[in-house]
């Protein structure tokens, strides 16, 4: 499809296509020997990871009030995923947008670029790791976790505020890390790519006879800068739209975890430096150095124990830290001078917080499982410092801000098994921040086990998101919370011992969103609406072949009743992995369709189909392993939506061209 070409899609046909695919996928082949039941996964390990071993609950995914999606370590290797953004792009109903600074998550009524992904909570082993300045969920190379250390990634759509509070507005993304026994020794690896990238990694893990378990890992990434073309700047004065030698990137990661006798201590640290090739401000100069640096770290301590009398306890303490820095160069004015004598702008932001959570699981009553507890979070540092420098580097002006927030929360949830077929799930959470009025987040869900293979779920929930520190600082502390009411109906059917179908219908209404009034000021009076249908089929054959296919249709309206920006009506995913003859190599093929979507200039970007191919060794050969991935296999030209809302000259830069074909090679060795 031509760049920027319009594509008119009949919503009725899309609905029929989605529903039709669900019907067709409901009758797959039943060939193959019995494999592990795809539903045999503990629900508490999905949603309540932080006390699963204490509670010893082993409910299945079918008991969850939501349609959970899971990507395992085997999937990560088979499909050559390298970041959480890659994982998310392979999940039902989700997509990401790359602005060449960060990746942003989208799906189910959210996805506007530069939204900082703060409406889906990112957890690592149950710890909320979003920063406390922007509420950003870092899913690219700025993220804390190397995917080599991931056991699985779980996405729980819908509101999760009953359990996790602020930022779990539209879902939860939980990263479950591997254990020391999964490595049982040392492993080193190296990667190179056709884009001038290289990565090195060293990992050591061990399970000792006394029950202690240790995992340590460190990695580095180095990506060369390159030339990129931006049509909006195609003039002689701006180097004909070419940003030279930019888009380079470096990062360093360290992760450690120690478990013993009910205690778990883990820590992670990442520092990423990125050379931004775009010009994300109307006041800055194109094709000039624009370095940014993100640093994130956390330390978590958890203790789980059986208190007796059917009462289980999980206590966790987390310390978090985030720092952001950038330096940008301003453009000359019409007289060839710098406005107010300011050539450079420097941003230096810092955040720090701690969180203590005490959670209990009580099973005192027949057919009831009570989860209740309290959380105290102290965002004691939210610092913003901006400096403006002259050409000689002298400070000409500065703008500083110091904020903080303390939040106390109480929550309770009950799973009441009415009988063998019906379960009622009720929960509520109260969050009270010292700068806001208290807010309640209720949830009610009814689960019907029609037969051993069929489960229906109906749920209603409400949640809220507090304004982040950056919003409060830039709006003179007048920002208000955002609210959502969500309704969902889910069908899960086990079609065969190794075939599973999932379908869902949902409707969201988000309120108190910013809307421009008659005076041109933004006030929190707007509401947006979204509805959608999702279907997915998973099938496992004998000899390790497995496939997953999904189709999602969604319709999102913004606060003005228009089609929402960067919200494609249709998403399609197909992933298939199998062993090649000889069973020494595995192939993983992915095809993903991203439907047409609107830019902020209301221009329609055409839909695009992308394919990725990965070949990997099925098992080590004398300690050696290897993986070869080709991304964008057919070298498609396509754009993503940009958050830049101004026009250089008369040319909109509301879209960004993405990379063509690239190749990654990884070689590992187990010592």
Protein Blocks (a to p, Z undefined) as FASTA:
>chain_A
ZZhiacdddfklmmmmmmmmmmmmmmccfedcddddfklccfklmmmmmlmmmnopacdf
klpcbdcddddfklmmmnopabfklmmmmpghiacddehlaccdeeehiaiehklopmbc
cdeehiacbdfklopacfbfmbmbdfklpfbdcddedjfklmnoghilnoccddddddfk
lnopadddddddfkopacdddddddddfkopacddddddddddddddddfklmcfklono
paghihiacdddddddddeehiacdddddddddddfbdcbfkbcehiacddddddddddd
dddddebjhiacddddddddddddddddddddfkopaehhiabdcddddddddddddddd
ddfbghiacdddddddddfbccdddddddfkopafbdcddddddddddddddddddfblm
bccdddddddddfkbccdddddddddddfblkbccddddddddddddfklmmmnoopacc
dddddddddddddfbfkbccdddddddddehiacddfkopacdfbccddddddddddddd
eehiacdddddddddddfkopacehiafbdcddddddddehilaccddddddddddddfk
opacddddddddddddfbdeehiacddddehklopacddddfbfcdehjaccfbccdddd
dddddddddZZ
